[in-house]
Amino acid sequence: MGSSGRDNTTPKPGAGVRRRHLLFGGAAAGVGALAAVGTQLAGKPVPPLPSDSGDGANGARTVPFYGDRQAGVGTAAQAHGVFLALDLKEGTTPERLKSLLKLLSDDAANLTQGKAALADTEGELALRPARLTVTFGFGPGLFRVAGTVPVPDGVSGLPAFSIDKLVPEFCGGDLLLQICADDPLSVAHAQRMLLKDSRRFTTVRWVQTGFRRAYGTEQSGTTMRNLFGQVDGTSNPVPGSAEFEKVVYGDGGTGSWALHGTSLVIRRISMDLDKWDELDRSGREESVGRKLANGAPLTGTAEHDEPDFAAVTPVGFPVIADFAHLRRARPDDPSQRIFRRAFNYDSVPGAGSVSDSGLIFASYQADIGRQFVPIQRRLDELDLLNLWTTPVGSAVFAIPPGCAPGGFVGEGLFA
Amino acid sequence: MTKRRIIPVVSILAAASLALTGCGQSNTPTTTAQSASRSSQPLTVSDTWIKAADSGMSAAFGTIRNTSDKDVTIVSAAAPVATMVELHETVMGPDGTMKMQAKQGGFVIPAEGELKLEPGANHIMLMDLTKPVQAGDQVTFDLKTSDGGSVTFTAQAKDFTGANENYTAGEGSGSAPAAPAK
């Protein structure tokens, strides 16, 4: 992980290069090559992917667990993520909390490195971590049990927003486990192991399971799409950049509650796909202010073009409407930035419905009050997208610093 | 994983006291031992854990590695949380069920080999726990080898609902679970 918090894994270059040889070398043969040619004919040229050789290389990839910062924040988002909120049982002492955090840190240290956890009865499942990360977050209740550090500002709770229709099943929690990997089986096994070691100390408050594109489907670094089909997260700070550092871990202006610590707001955003169906393509693009095809602002042609908020149509209306999500979410104050690491969810539809879908919106920022809240306030006041989206869950956690071998996440609470 | 070499000691008493103070709170339990470094039968113990139990019996597991070129035999084990600690194996009884019993002659760790202590197989058995072993506790163990060496390690307590083999020691007491977990 290191101080940059970035994924240190390196793509294996061989596969893409070999495929190019097959395609352009004139000696193509075999099913793989034919399939690749088919792809080429069907559309635009497909850039070579870092590892698509079917050799299982990605399953062996690991993201370091130990470091100044926890993994799973600046780590390139994996394909699968589960967020688990646990509540400490009544009567938990600081000493028992410490035991719990040690047990879970030890499990995470082993599992993320492709090693069975201690007492792991399905240890074989741990051998393919597929960039597994486990990130711990502390809710207000955990700080109160530890009793040493005041609940950080902003972590005690968000202000009420008029658009919220929160259900208690997706709100709050004392201890967050964020488990991500490129393989859902790796995630499920880590979840099982961590919950086995948690159950004496905690009860499960809520679980939110999410996904992005599967590993290898798109070139890594491609901005995700949500279930509305929108390119979602274009203006995110890039991990490793100075802006990311400032937004997530703070600097002189925006301080985080702890060195190498940050905070996480998890909002479960229900997306009404059925109502969205009623909206035509131009209406969909206007609601956000971006083109569906590639996420370009309506005033541009490429995804990362800067939007021109002053541009008007021939009849004088703003090209990016006043109510467009892009305009409303974009702060005038550059310190009001967040880092998002969202996952889609697609749950079992309720009676009489065909979908229960949406976004697990995970927002990291050094200072919730100065970064997240002003943006959310603006969206609460006006955002056409609110017609189709409804926040139904909300939880806030402090993300503590990482730890070194022999230590555990959260040790700063017991110093 | 941190591993440290274990070297047989001349004075077991001195070794034990030094070793105990050397047991830190590491996330991966490690072995500690003391010097008189004139022999070559180093053992390392890794991935150690003990089944949490409120009372009665429990068991400890891990991997013992022998990096020397001679077999090493562990003849006894001790832990402060139990009045009785034994080296156990699990064998099939006459009725076809798996039962555990004291391992005659102790655990032999083959030269340049290892012995895995696992649920349903060889393990360190604790009886008459003197206090509850709670998940997350660090429990210290001391192993003695046939040539007078000593190996000390700590094991992390974990909740575990397996390791319920029957116990065949004594007469007719074939049904006590190894460690009632709750």
Interface residues (C-beta under 8 A of the other chain):
Chain A: R96 K98 S99 L100 K102 L103 S105 D106 A109 L118 A119 T121 K196 D197 R199 R200 F201 P405 G406 G407 F408
Chain B: T2 G24 Q25 S26 N27 T28 D47 T48 W49 K51 A52 F61 Q134 A135 G136 D137 Q156 K158 D159 F160 G162
